[in-house]
Amino acid sequence: MRGTLVIAGKELRGFFASPTFYVMLFLITLIMSYIYPIQLTLFNQMLMSYVMQPGMPQQQLNIHYGLFLRLLSYLNLMLIFIVPALTMKLIAEEKKMRTFDLLLTSPVKSVDIVLGKYLAALGAILGIMGVAFLYPLVTASFATVNWAPLVISFIGIFLVAGVYAAMDLFCSSLTESALVAYVMSVMMNVSIWFIGLSAEVVDSQKARQVFEHLSLNTHLAGLVEGTVRTSGLVFLLSLVILFIFLAERVVESSRWRA
């Protein structure tokens, strides 16, 4: 565990000392500062329309569904491309610079290396999500916010980002090129969302149930609505464990080859 924390601390300091990380934060803030007022205006227009013409679905009049979930959907879309940028160099760049060989010969286990780098990626993601959380905080100064479902929704997006980080770290372990790792990671992040679409095109009921269970959207839906489901948590954590294990196996095989 000590080795894991040392590596995590080193990588996390590297993230927060990197100008690239702050450029990403600036771009995220810029995009959200453009999108959020627009969504806030649209939500206000829906409220005014309901006053003038009652009959609009009540769910859309809830600030959580009508505003915050839209913010989270944009955040998730950005994380699909941002998390690979965070993880692409964690192992691939070290392989290219030959510092990975030194790491393999150090008195740390392969699992410490992978977990340390993964925890550092989670720390960077948490910083990004902290910026996104500022918008609901500001909104709370002039509107009533139900914090429980909002916090659960952010936790759900964080867990999904954790899945991205685990998959992308695995991609980074497969190559010496950070660019190749980035492309592979984006492809995996995007493709995992299309698994659920297969449920709509298969005829077999059992196959449909399997694809629905494997759908990331199915398990995230409950969390972003403020409902904690054990099946969703188990599924997301299982994906994280699977790809962390695969990355650890790749690192361990590199140790034996070295």
Secondary structure, DSSP 8 states (H G I E B T S, - for coil): -HHHHHHHHHHHHHHHT-HHHHHHHHHHHHHHHHHHHHHHHHHHHHHHHHHHS--S-GGGGSHIIIIIHHHHHHHHHHHHHHHHHHHTTTTHHHHHHTHHHHHHHSS--HHHHHHHHHHHHHHHHHHHHHHHHHHHHHHTTTS---HHHHHHHHHHHHHHHHHHHHHHHHHHHT-S-HHHHHHHHHHHHHHHHHTGGGGGT---HHHHHHHHHH-HHHHHHHHHTT---HHHHHHHHHHHHHHHHHHHHHHHHHHHH-
